[in-house]
Amino acid sequence: MDLRRKRAYDTPSDGGGFRVLVDRLWPRGVSKERAHIDLWAKETAPSPELRRAWHAASDDAWGEFADRYRAELTHETADAVAALAAEIRGHSVVTLIYGARDPEHNHAVVLEEALRALL
């Protein structure tokens, strides 16, 4: 399986496969028609408390956020992550869609790691 990440504000590509929105909130200003989302897996997103702490933290807090989110993925949202892995298993190309600006420091990076471990 080809597992990818793409920002919600980028234009969907024809080869994007099965598109999964992994944010708890719908991306502001993006219509459902434009987004081409096949599944909204908001249960796998960071908790509201963790998301608020990440947005309030300094730029060098990435490691702490990633560790706390990994803990959430293995405890609080383990069932949702397992369900998502089962859902995407039959697709040859899956794109995780996120709204964050930074392509390397966002929760989709951590979620992708967790999904790869399950697949």
C-alpha positions as CSV (number, residue, x, y, z in Angstrom):
1,M,0.0,0.0,0.0
2,D,1.1,3.5,-0.8
3,L,0.4,5.7,2.2
4,R,0.7,9.4,1.6
5,R,0.0,12.7,3.3
6,K,-1.4,15.9,1.8
7,R,-2.6,19.2,3.0
8,A,-6.4,19.8,2.8
9,Y,-5.8,23.2,1.0
10,D,-3.8,21.6,-1.8
11,T,-5.6,20.6,-5.0
12,P,-6.5,16.9,-5.0
13,S,-4.6,14.8,-7.5
14,D,-6.1,12.1,-9.7
15,G,-3.7,9.5,-8.2
16,G,-4.5,10.4,-4.6
17,G,-6.5,7.2,-4.1
18,F,-8.7,6.8,-1.0
19,R,-8.6,10.2,0.8
20,V,-9.0,10.3,4.6
21,L,-9.4,13.5,6.5
22,V,-7.6,13.0,9.8
23,D,-8.4,16.3,11.5
24,R,-11.0,16.6,14.3
25,L,-12.3,19.9,12.7
26,W,-13.2,20.4,9.1
27,P,-10.6,22.6,7.3
28,R,-11.9,26.2,7.3
29,G,-12.9,27.4,3.8
30,V,-12.6,24.0,2.1
31,S,-15.9,22.8,0.6
32,K,-16.8,19.1,0.8
33,E,-16.9,19.0,-3.0
34,R,-13.4,20.5,-3.3
35,A,-11.9,18.3,-0.7
36,H,-12.9,15.0,-2.3
37,I,-12.8,13.2,1.1
38,D,-13.8,9.5,1.2
39,L,-13.6,9.1,4.9
40,W,-13.5,11.5,7.9
41,A,-11.5,9.8,10.7
42,K,-11.8,12.5,13.3
43,E,-11.6,10.0,16.1
44,T,-7.9,9.4,15.3
45,A,-7.0,13.1,15.6
46,P,-5.3,14.5,18.7
47,S,-7.6,15.2,21.7
48,P,-8.8,18.8,21.9
49,E,-6.6,19.3,25.0
50,L,-3.5,18.1,23.2
51,R,-4.3,20.2,20.1
52,R,-4.7,23.3,22.2
53,A,-1.5,22.7,24.1
54,W,0.4,22.1,20.7
55,H,-0.9,25.4,19.3
56,A,0.0,27.3,22.5
57,A,3.5,25.8,22.6
58,S,6.7,27.1,21.2
59,D,8.1,25.8,17.9
60,D,10.6,23.5,19.6
61,A,7.8,21.5,21.3
62,W,7.4,19.1,18.4
63,G,9.0,16.1,20.2
64,E,6.8,16.5,23.2
65,F,3.6,16.8,21.1
66,A,4.6,13.7,19.0
67,D,5.2,11.7,22.2
68,R,2.0,12.7,23.8
69,Y,0.0,12.0,20.6
70,R,1.7,8.5,20.2
71,A,0.5,7.8,23.8
72,E,-3.0,8.8,22.8
73,L,-2.9,6.6,19.7
74,T,-1.9,3.6,21.8
75,H,-4.3,4.1,24.6
76,E,-7.3,6.5,24.2
77,T,-7.8,6.1,20.4
78,A,-6.3,2.6,19.8
79,D,-9.7,1.2,18.7
80,A,-10.2,4.1,16.2
81,V,-6.7,3.7,14.8
82,A,-7.3,-0.1,14.4
83,A,-10.6,0.6,12.7
84,L,-9.0,3.0,10.3
85,A,-6.2,0.5,9.5
86,A,-8.8,-2.1,8.7
87,E,-10.7,0.4,6.5
88,I,-7.7,1.4,4.4
89,R,-6.1,-2.0,4.2
90,G,-8.0,-2.8,0.9
91,H,-6.9,0.3,-0.9
92,S,-3.7,0.5,-3.0
93,V,-3.2,4.2,-2.5
94,V,-4.4,6.1,0.7
95,T,-3.8,9.8,1.3
96,L,-4.1,11.2,4.8
97,I,-5.5,14.7,4.6
98,Y,-4.6,17.3,7.2
99,G,-5.0,21.1,7.6
100,A,-1.8,22.1,9.3
101,R,0.7,24.4,7.5
102,D,3.9,22.5,8.3
103,P,4.1,19.3,6.3
104,E,6.7,17.7,8.6
105,H,5.5,18.7,12.0
106,N,1.8,17.8,12.3
107,H,-0.2,15.0,13.7
108,A,-0.7,13.2,10.3
109,V,3.1,12.4,10.4
110,V,2.7,10.6,13.7
111,L,-0.6,8.9,12.6
112,E,1.0,7.7,9.4
113,E,3.8,6.0,11.5
114,A,1.2,4.3,13.7
115,L,-0.8,3.1,10.7
116,R,2.3,1.7,9.0
117,A,3.1,-0.3,12.1
118,L,-0.4,-1.8,12.0
119,L,-0.3,-2.5,8.3
